[in-house]
Amino acid sequence: MVTSMNTDIEGGSADLSHLHPAAQRIARLPDEERLRYVRADRWIGYTRATAALEQLDTLFSWPTKQRMPNLLLIGPTNNGKSMIIEKFRRAHPPITHEDREEIPVLVMQMPSDPSVTRFYTALLAALGAPMRSRYRLADLEQLVLRLLRAASVRVLVIDELHNVLGGRGDSRREFLNLLRFLGNELRIPLVGAGIRDAYLAIRADDQLENRFAPLTLPRWEPDEDACSLLASFAASFPLRRPSPIANPEMASYLLTRSEGTIGELAHLLTDAAVAAIESGEEAITQRALLLAPYEGPFERELT
C-alpha cells in the first residue's frame, strides 16, 4: 500500500494540496532528498516575527538625526530571536564595491566578558577587519568608528546583550556608557537581543532605557496563533499525507513537550517529520511523534 502511494506521488498523480508549492515539489522526490530538505533550516513566519521585522525595517529606513531610536528584542533562549535577526540581515546583504565593502546591517555577539576592549575586538571581527596583536584603547576606538563609517553600517545588532551583566559593576557601567557613546557618535540605530536579563541591564541606565524600545517574544501558549504556526509547519514539511497538528489539543501537547519555545518546537517537529518519512507514516501523527528521538530541555537535563 505504501509502495503504491509512493509510486503515485513520484509519478505526480497524488493530491499534495495540503503542502506549500515548494514542499509539493520536494514531496515528489526520493526519501533521501526529502529528508535533507526536512533537516534544513527554514523560515516560518508568524505574527510577532513579522512585527519584529517590520520594526527592524523601520529602524533601517530611519533618517539620520542626533538621537536615533533603538530596539531591544527580548525572549527566552531558543525562541526565535536569532532567526529574526538573520532574516533581517539577509534582507539587507553586504554590497561589494571596487574599493570597499558596504555592510548595511552588522551583527555581532556580545562577549561573555563585557570589557570595552573585547567588545571593540568583537566588532572588528564582525567587520572582517585584520587584527594587530595590540592596540591602545583610544586607537582601537577610533579604528572601529572609522571602519563602521567606511562600511556604511546603518544598523548595529548586538546579540546576547544580557552578557553585559556578567561584568563587575565598574565594567558594566563602562559598557553601558559605551552603548550611549556609539549611538551618539555614529547616529545609527542599535538593536540589542537577549533574554530578560538584557532588559534588566538596559534599565540600569535611565538614558538607555528611554532609548531602547522593548519587543518581547514570549513563550508560546496553545491558542489560535499557535495553531496557525503549527499549520505553517505542517504545510512546509514534504510529507505525502496531511499532518493533523493544527488544533488546540495537539498544540497543548507539542508546546508542553517543547516548553513553549519555537526553536524546540521546530526541533520536535523536524524529528517527527523524519520519523514519518522513514516509517512510511507520511504525516506527523501520534505514532510519528512517539517514534521521534526528540528529548525536551527538561528531559535532557535529567540525562
C-alpha positions as CSV (number, residue, x, y, z in Angstrom):
1,M,0.0,0.0,0.0
2,V,2.8,2.4,0.9
3,T,4.7,1.4,-2.2
4,S,1.7,2.1,-4.4
5,M,1.2,5.5,-2.7
6,N,4.9,6.4,-3.2
7,T,4.7,5.4,-6.9
8,D,1.7,7.6,-7.4
9,I,3.4,10.5,-5.7
10,E,6.6,10.3,-7.6
11,G,4.6,9.9,-10.8
12,G,2.8,13.2,-10.0
13,S,-0.7,11.9,-9.7
14,A,-1.3,12.2,-5.9
15,D,-3.0,15.1,-4.1
16,L,-0.5,17.3,-2.3
17,S,-2.7,20.3,-1.9
18,H,-2.1,20.3,1.9
19,L,1.5,21.5,1.2
20,H,3.0,24.8,0.2
21,P,4.1,24.8,-3.5
22,A,7.8,24.4,-2.7
23,A,7.1,21.5,-0.4
24,Q,4.9,19.9,-3.0
25,R,7.8,19.7,-5.4
26,I,10.1,18.2,-2.8
27,A,7.4,15.7,-1.8
28,R,7.7,14.0,-5.2
29,L,11.4,13.4,-4.8
30,P,13.0,10.2,-3.3
31,D,13.2,9.9,0.5
32,E,16.8,10.8,0.8
33,E,16.3,14.2,-0.8
34,R,13.1,14.8,1.2
35,L,15.0,14.0,4.5
36,R,17.7,16.5,3.5
37,Y,15.0,19.2,2.9
38,V,13.3,18.4,6.2
39,R,16.5,18.8,8.2
40,A,17.5,22.1,6.6
41,D,16.7,25.5,8.3
42,R,13.5,27.2,7.2
43,W,11.8,30.4,7.9
44,I,8.3,30.1,9.4
45,G,6.6,33.4,9.5
46,Y,4.3,34.3,12.4
47,T,2.7,37.4,13.8
48,R,5.4,38.5,16.3
49,A,8.2,37.7,13.9
50,T,6.6,39.7,11.2
51,A,6.1,42.6,13.7
52,A,9.7,42.4,14.7
53,L,10.9,42.5,11.1
54,E,8.7,45.5,10.4
55,Q,10.1,47.4,13.3
56,L,13.7,46.5,12.2
57,D,13.0,47.7,8.7
58,T,11.5,50.9,10.1
59,L,14.8,51.5,12.0
60,F,16.8,50.7,8.9
61,S,15.0,53.4,7.0
62,W,15.1,56.0,9.8
63,P,16.5,59.3,8.8
64,T,19.7,60.3,10.5
65,K,19.3,62.6,13.5
66,Q,21.0,63.4,16.7
67,R,19.1,60.9,18.8
68,M,18.3,57.7,17.0
69,P,15.7,55.1,18.1
70,N,16.9,51.7,19.3
71,L,15.2,48.3,19.8
72,L,15.6,45.6,22.4
73,L,14.4,42.1,21.3
74,I,13.8,40.1,24.4
75,G,12.8,36.5,24.8
76,P,13.7,33.1,26.3
77,T,16.6,31.1,24.8
78,N,15.8,29.4,21.6
79,N,12.6,31.4,20.9
80,G,13.4,32.8,17.5
81,K,15.5,35.9,18.2
82,S,18.5,34.8,16.2
83,M,16.3,33.6,13.2
84,I,14.6,37.1,13.1
85,I,18.0,38.8,13.2
86,E,19.4,36.6,10.4
87,K,16.3,37.1,8.3
88,F,16.7,40.9,8.7
89,R,20.4,40.7,7.9
90,R,19.8,38.7,4.7
91,A,17.2,41.2,3.6
92,H,20.0,43.8,3.6
93,P,23.1,41.9,2.4
94,P,26.6,43.3,2.1
95,I,27.4,45.2,-1.1
96,T,30.9,44.8,-2.6
97,H,32.3,47.9,-4.3
98,E,35.7,48.2,-6.1
99,D,37.4,49.8,-3.1
100,R,35.3,48.7,-0.1
101,E,32.5,46.5,1.2
102,E,29.3,48.1,2.4
103,I,27.6,46.3,5.3
104,P,24.2,47.8,5.9
105,V,23.3,45.5,8.8
106,L,26.2,44.5,11.0
107,V,25.6,41.6,13.5
108,M,27.9,40.9,16.4
109,Q,27.8,38.9,19.6
110,M,28.3,40.5,23.0
111,P,31.4,38.9,24.5
112,S,30.9,36.9,27.7
113,D,33.3,39.2,29.4
114,P,31.9,42.7,28.7
115,S,35.0,44.7,28.6
116,V,35.4,47.6,26.2
117,T,38.4,46.2,24.6
118,R,36.8,42.8,24.0
119,F,33.7,44.5,22.6
120,Y,35.7,46.5,20.1
121,T,37.7,43.4,19.2
122,A,34.4,41.5,18.5
123,L,33.2,44.4,16.4
124,L,36.4,44.3,14.3
125,A,35.9,40.6,13.8
126,A,32.3,41.1,12.7
127,L,33.6,43.7,10.2
128,G,36.2,41.2,8.9
129,A,39.0,43.6,9.7
130,P,42.6,42.4,10.1
131,M,43.7,42.5,13.8
132,R,47.0,43.7,15.2
133,S,48.3,42.0,18.3
134,R,47.9,45.1,20.4
135,Y,46.1,48.4,20.2
136,R,45.8,51.2,22.7
137,L,42.2,51.6,23.7
138,A,41.9,55.1,22.2
139,D,43.4,53.8,18.9
140,L,41.1,50.8,18.9
141,E,38.1,53.1,19.4
142,Q,39.0,55.4,16.5
143,L,39.7,52.4,14.3
144,V,36.3,50.9,15.0
145,L,34.5,54.1,14.4
146,R,36.4,54.7,11.1
147,L,35.6,51.2,9.8
148,L,32.0,51.3,10.8
149,R,31.6,54.6,8.8
150,A,33.6,53.3,5.9
151,A,31.3,50.2,5.7
152,S,28.2,52.4,5.8
153,V,26.7,50.4,8.6
154,R,23.1,51.6,9.1
155,V,22.0,49.2,11.9
156,L,24.3,47.6,14.5
157,V,22.8,44.5,16.1
158,I,24.3,43.2,19.4
159,D,23.2,39.6,20.1
160,E,23.5,38.1,23.6
161,L,23.3,41.5,25.1
162,H,22.5,40.1,28.5
163,N,26.2,39.1,28.8
164,V,26.7,42.7,30.0
165,L,25.5,41.5,33.4
166,G,28.4,39.1,33.6
167,G,30.8,42.0,34.2
168,R,31.7,43.7,37.5
169,G,29.9,46.9,38.5
170,D,32.5,49.2,37.0
171,S,32.9,47.4,33.7
172,R,29.1,47.1,33.4
173,R,28.7,50.9,33.7
174,E,31.6,51.4,31.4
175,F,29.9,49.3,28.7
176,L,26.5,51.0,29.1
177,N,28.3,54.3,28.6
178,L,29.9,52.8,25.5
179,L,26.5,52.0,24.1
180,R,25.4,55.6,24.6
181,F,28.7,56.8,23.0
182,L,28.2,54.6,19.9
183,G,24.6,55.7,19.4
184,N,25.6,59.4,19.7
185,E,28.8,59.2,17.7
186,L,27.5,57.0,14.8
187,R,23.9,58.2,14.7
188,I,22.6,54.8,13.7
189,P,20.0,52.6,15.4
190,L,21.3,50.0,17.8
191,V,19.4,46.7,18.2
192,G,20.0,44.5,21.3
193,A,18.9,40.9,21.5
194,G,18.9,38.6,24.5
195,I,17.0,37.1,27.4
196,R,15.1,39.1,30.0
197,D,18.4,40.0,31.7
198,A,19.2,42.2,28.7
199,Y,16.3,44.4,29.7
200,L,17.5,44.5,33.3
201,A,20.9,45.6,32.1
202,I,19.5,48.4,30.0
203,R,17.1,49.5,32.8
204,A,20.2,50.1,34.9
205,D,20.8,53.3,32.9
206,D,17.9,55.8,32.7
207,Q,19.1,57.3,29.4
208,L,19.5,54.0,27.7
209,E,16.1,52.7,28.9
210,N,14.5,55.7,27.3
211,R,16.2,55.0,24.0
212,F,15.6,51.2,23.7
213,A,12.0,50.2,22.9
214,P,11.4,46.6,24.1
215,L,9.8,44.0,21.9
216,T,9.1,40.7,23.7
217,L,8.9,37.2,22.2
218,P,7.1,35.3,25.0
219,R,6.8,31.6,25.3
220,W,4.0,30.1,23.1
221,E,0.6,29.2,24.5
222,P,-1.9,26.8,22.9
223,D,-4.0,29.4,21.3
224,E,-5.1,30.5,17.8
225,D,-1.6,31.8,17.0
226,A,0.0,28.6,18.0
227,C,-2.5,26.6,15.8
228,S,-1.7,28.9,12.9
229,L,2.0,28.3,13.5
230,L,1.6,24.5,13.5
231,A,-0.4,24.7,10.3
232,S,2.5,26.6,8.7
233,F,5.0,23.9,9.9
234,A,2.7,21.1,8.6
235,A,2.5,22.7,5.2
236,S,6.3,23.2,4.9
237,F,7.4,19.6,5.5
238,P,7.3,17.5,2.3
239,L,5.1,14.7,3.8
240,R,2.6,13.0,1.5
241,R,-0.3,12.9,3.9
242,P,-1.8,15.9,5.9
243,S,-0.5,16.2,9.4
244,P,-3.3,16.8,11.9
245,I,-1.4,19.0,14.3
246,A,-3.1,22.5,13.9
247,N,-5.7,22.1,16.7
248,P,-5.7,23.1,20.4
249,E,-5.2,19.6,21.8
250,M,-2.1,18.9,19.7
251,A,-0.8,22.5,20.3
252,S,-1.0,21.9,24.0
253,Y,0.8,18.6,23.8
254,L,3.5,19.9,21.5
255,L,4.1,23.1,23.4
256,T,4.3,21.2,26.7
257,R,7.0,18.9,25.2
258,S,8.9,21.8,23.7
259,E,8.5,24.0,26.7
260,G,6.9,26.7,24.6
261,T,9.8,27.9,22.5
262,I,9.8,27.9,18.7
263,G,13.3,26.6,18.4
264,E,12.5,23.5,20.5
265,L,9.1,23.1,18.7
266,A,10.9,23.1,15.3
267,H,13.4,20.5,16.6
268,L,10.5,18.3,17.8
269,L,8.5,18.6,14.6
270,T,11.6,18.0,12.4
271,D,12.4,14.8,14.3
272,A,8.8,13.7,13.9
273,A,8.8,14.6,10.1
274,V,11.9,12.5,9.7
275,A,10.3,9.6,11.6
276,A,7.2,10.0,9.4
277,I,9.2,9.6,6.2
278,E,11.4,6.7,7.4
279,S,8.5,4.8,8.8
280,G,6.1,5.3,5.9
281,E,3.6,7.1,8.1
282,E,4.0,10.2,5.8
283,A,2.3,12.6,8.4
284,I,3.1,14.0,11.8
285,T,0.8,11.8,13.9
286,Q,0.9,10.5,17.5
287,R,2.8,7.4,16.1
288,A,5.4,9.6,14.3
289,L,5.8,11.7,17.5
290,L,6.4,8.5,19.5
291,L,9.0,7.3,17.0
292,A,10.8,10.7,17.0
293,P,14.0,10.6,19.1
294,Y,13.4,14.2,20.4
295,E,14.0,15.0,24.1
296,G,12.9,18.3,25.6
297,P,15.1,20.6,27.6
298,F,13.9,19.1,30.9
299,E,14.5,15.5,29.7
300,R,18.0,16.5,28.5
301,E,18.8,17.9,31.9
302,L,18.0,14.6,33.5
303,T,20.2,12.5,31.3
